Amino acid sequence: MELDVTRGGIAQQRADALVNAAGTGLRTGSGVAGALRRNAVGLVNEAAVSKGPVELGGVTVTDAYGQDAGRVIHAAAVPHYGDGLATEVRVIAFSTEEFRALESVAKRVRSAER
């Protein structure tokens, strides 16, 4: 597995796609979603919501609306059942080898920051 670690705001990154861990309703809130919404020159929230809701684990793709990426991928990692409150969190599973690779990268980043 190859990883590139970049420091900075996700909304300012040049990429083929930016990925947002969203709720199943796809409404943008705070965190990554909020940064993408604030940086967009268009209605990224409205575009995402119009394609939802999606099943937990599902994805939808929208335009990046002026961000330096071709698109935004909204991946439903948290279910919302109409009340806007998260009811559980989907955990991403890694193999032991993948986890060790990520852990190694994290240690190198922390060392470089000192």
C-alpha positions as CSV (number, residue, x, y, z in Angstrom):
1,M,0.0,0.0,0.0
2,E,1.4,3.4,-0.9
3,L,0.4,6.5,1.2
4,D,1.1,10.1,0.6
5,V,0.9,12.3,3.7
6,T,0.2,16.0,3.1
7,R,-0.2,18.7,5.7
8,G,-2.8,21.3,5.2
9,G,-6.5,21.8,4.7
10,I,-8.3,19.1,2.7
11,A,-10.4,21.7,0.8
12,Q,-7.2,23.3,-0.6
13,Q,-5.7,20.1,-1.9
14,R,-5.2,19.4,-5.6
15,A,-6.6,15.9,-6.3
16,D,-8.7,13.8,-8.7
17,A,-11.3,13.6,-5.9
18,L,-11.7,14.7,-2.3
19,V,-13.4,12.2,0.1
20,N,-15.8,13.2,2.9
21,A,-17.0,10.7,5.5
22,A,-20.7,11.7,5.6
23,G,-23.9,10.7,7.3
24,T,-26.4,8.7,5.3
25,G,-28.4,11.8,4.7
26,L,-25.3,13.4,3.0
27,R,-25.9,16.8,4.6
28,T,-22.6,18.7,5.1
29,G,-21.9,19.7,8.7
30,S,-18.6,20.5,10.3
31,G,-15.1,19.0,10.0
32,V,-14.1,17.9,6.5
33,A,-17.7,18.5,5.1
34,G,-17.8,22.0,6.5
35,A,-14.4,22.8,5.0
36,L,-15.5,21.5,1.6
37,R,-18.8,23.5,1.8
38,R,-17.0,26.7,2.8
39,N,-14.4,26.4,0.1
40,A,-16.8,25.5,-2.7
41,V,-18.0,28.1,-5.2
42,G,-21.3,26.4,-5.5
43,L,-23.9,24.3,-3.8
44,V,-21.9,21.2,-2.8
45,N,-24.3,20.6,0.2
46,E,-27.4,20.8,-1.9
47,A,-25.9,18.6,-4.6
48,A,-25.0,15.9,-2.1
49,V,-28.4,16.0,-0.3
50,S,-30.2,15.8,-3.6
51,K,-28.5,12.4,-4.2
52,G,-29.4,11.0,-0.8
53,P,-30.1,9.4,1.5
54,V,-27.8,6.5,0.8
55,E,-27.3,3.2,2.6
56,L,-24.6,3.0,5.3
57,G,-21.4,2.3,3.4
58,G,-22.8,3.8,0.2
59,V,-21.3,6.7,-1.7
60,T,-22.3,9.4,-4.0
61,V,-20.2,11.8,-6.2
62,T,-20.8,15.5,-6.8
63,D,-18.9,18.2,-8.6
64,A,-16.2,19.9,-6.5
65,Y,-17.7,23.3,-7.3
66,G,-14.5,25.3,-7.9
67,Q,-12.2,23.4,-5.6
68,D,-9.0,22.1,-7.1
69,A,-10.4,18.6,-7.5
70,G,-12.5,17.0,-10.1
71,R,-15.2,15.8,-7.7
72,V,-16.2,15.2,-4.1
73,I,-16.9,11.6,-3.0
74,H,-19.4,11.5,-0.1
75,A,-19.0,8.2,1.7
76,A,-21.8,7.4,4.2
77,A,-20.0,6.3,7.4
78,V,-22.5,7.4,10.0
79,P,-26.2,6.6,9.9
80,H,-28.8,9.3,10.5
81,Y,-32.4,8.4,11.0
82,G,-34.2,11.6,10.3
83,D,-33.3,13.4,13.5
84,G,-29.9,14.6,12.3
85,L,-28.2,12.8,15.2
86,A,-25.6,10.1,14.6
87,T,-26.8,6.8,16.0
88,E,-23.6,4.7,15.5
89,V,-20.3,5.0,13.9
90,R,-19.0,2.7,11.1
91,V,-15.5,1.5,11.9
92,I,-13.0,1.1,9.0
93,A,-11.1,-2.2,9.3
94,F,-7.5,-2.6,8.3
95,S,-5.5,-5.7,8.1
96,T,-2.6,-6.0,10.6
97,E,-0.1,-5.2,7.8
98,E,-2.1,-2.1,6.7
99,F,-2.4,-0.9,10.3
100,R,1.3,-1.3,10.8
101,A,2.0,0.7,7.7
102,L,-0.3,3.5,8.8
103,E,1.2,3.4,12.3
104,S,4.7,3.7,10.8
105,V,3.7,6.7,8.7
106,A,2.0,8.4,11.7
107,K,5.2,7.9,13.8
108,R,7.4,9.5,11.0
109,V,5.0,12.4,10.7
110,R,5.0,13.0,14.5
111,S,8.8,12.8,14.5
112,A,9.1,15.3,11.6
113,E,6.8,17.8,13.5
114,R,9.2,17.9,16.5
